[in-house]
Amino acid sequence: MKKITIALICMLLTAGAAMAQKRFTFGPKIGFDITHLWGEGASHGVKLGYQAGLFMEYRFTNQFAIAPEVVFAAQGGTHDKTTRHINYINVPVMFKFYVAPAFSIDLGPQVGFNVYSKMTNSGANLDFKKDTKDIDFGVGLGATYNITNDVFVQARYTMGLTKVYEYQKGKNGNAQIAIGYRF
């Protein structure tokens, strides 16, 4: 019985130490996006959007971490009087390098799953999901600043690597500012 009690105490102390170091954290994040379509044949202006989702971060060391996310993002662009709403479930996997205890540089791939593609022009809505690709690959570069141990802000730009439409070469561009809470 003594061995079991000692083992349980050791496990609790180890778990407490791991939580104190916050090696593994997760939580919600929300923010806004400034999106556009870029590349050959894409003459779209910026569109303001939003994002909301969940993240997880695991710190391998004090300097290196990995942070996968699942985020809904309202993306798209504008052209003349037409706004293109192309919404995605984005799954970025960011590799984080902490240059200071509260500041990291983030870089990593992203895959986006198109869930909604509509155009609005003078109040009329047109579904153009059949004209857009289902999957979007990109790469993100940004930074995270930990305001406290639990609250952080992020800034990131994600550049699309694959074309959005079946019929032209435009790609997604997405500047993001978000705030999150760690559990």
N, C-alpha and C positions, 0 to 999 in steps of 0.2 A: 504494500500500500504506500510506503514511503517513497518508493521509486516512481510510482505513478504520480503522486503529489508533486514530487520534485520535477518530473517531466512536464507536468501541466504548468507549473510555475515558470519553468524555463520557456515553454512555448508562449505563454502570455507575455513574458518580458521581451521575447524576441519579436512578437507581433507588435507590442507597444513601441519598441525601438524602430521597427520598420515604418510604422505609422508616423512616428515623430520625425523621421527623416523624409517622409512623404515621397518615397520612391515610386509608388503607384498612386495616381490620382485620376479622377474622372469627374464629369459634370456637364452642365449645359453651357452653351454659348449662343449669343445672339449678336447681330450686327447689321450693317448696311453695306450694300455693294454699289459700285459704279461700274457698270458693264458696257461693253461695246463689242462689235464684230470687226475684226481687222483682217487684212490680207487682200490678195488680188480679188477684185470684184465685190469687195465689201465696203460700201461707202456709207455705213451706218454711224450715226452719232451715239452719244452715251445715253444710257437708261439707268435711272436710279432703281435699285431693288433692295432686297433684304435677304437675310440668311438666319436660320435657326437650326440648332442641332445639338449633338452630343460629342464629347471628345474623351479620350483616354490618354494618359501620359505615363510612361514608365521610364524612370531614370536609371540607366545602367551605372553611371558614375555621377559625380557632382557636375561634370561638364557635358555628358552625352545622354540624350534621351530620344525616344521614339514616341510619336503622338498621332495615332490614327483618329479619324473623325468620321462622322456621318452627318451631313448637313444638307438641308433643303435650301436651295438658292434660286431666287427669282432673277434670272438673267435675261439678256436680249439686247436690243438696240433700237434706234429710231432712224427713220429716213423720210424726209419731207414731212408729211402728216401721218405717216404710218409708224406704229410702235409694234415691235416684235417681242412677244413675251415667250421666252424659251426657258422653262423651269427644269431644274435638275435635282436629283439626289446625288450629291457629290461625296466621294470617299477619298479624301486626301490622306496620305501617310507621310507626315513630316518628320524629318530627322533634325533634331535640335542640338545646337552647339551653344552651351552657356558660356558666354564671354565674360560674364559677371554673375554673381549669385542670383540676381533678379532679372537678367536680360539674356535672351537667347536669339540667335540667328537660326531661321527655320528654312529648310529646303526639302522638297520631295515631290513625288508623282501624285497625280490625282486622276481618278476615273469618275466620270459623271454619267448618270443614267437619265435620259430625257423622259420626263413624265408629262409634259404639257407644252404644246406649241400653238400659239394663237397670234393672229395679227389683228390690231384694231386700227380703223381708219374712219374718222368722222362718225364714231359711235357704232359702226358695224364691226362685228367679230367674224373672223375667218379662221377655221382650224386648218393648219398646214403641217400637222404632225407627219403626214406621209412624205412631205418634202424635206424633213430634217432627219439627221442621223440619230439612231437610238443611243449611241455611246460616244462620249467625248473624252479624249485623253488630253492631259495637260501637265504642266509642271509649275509648282508654286515656290515663291521666294518671299520671305518676310521676316518679321521679328515679333517677339513676345516680351512684354514687360510685366513682371509680377508686382502689382501695386502692394499687395499683402501676400501672405502665404496662401490665401484662398482666392483672391480676386486678381485677374490679369486682363490686360488689353493686348490686342494683336493687330498688326497691319500686315497685309499680304497682297501680292499680285500673282494671279494665276494666268499663265499664258496657254491658250489652247494649242494643241499640236495637230489636231485632226479637224477636217472641215465640218461645219455645222450642217450645211445644206447638201442635198444630192446634186444640185445643178450649179453651184458656184463654190469658190474656194475660200469663203469667209470662215474665220476661226474665232472662238470666244476669247475675250480678254476680260478680266474681272479683278478690280481693285476692291479690297475688303478692309473694313475696320470692325472689329468685334470686341466684345467683353465677355468674360466667362467666369464661372465660379467652380472652384475645386472642392471636392468632397474627400 
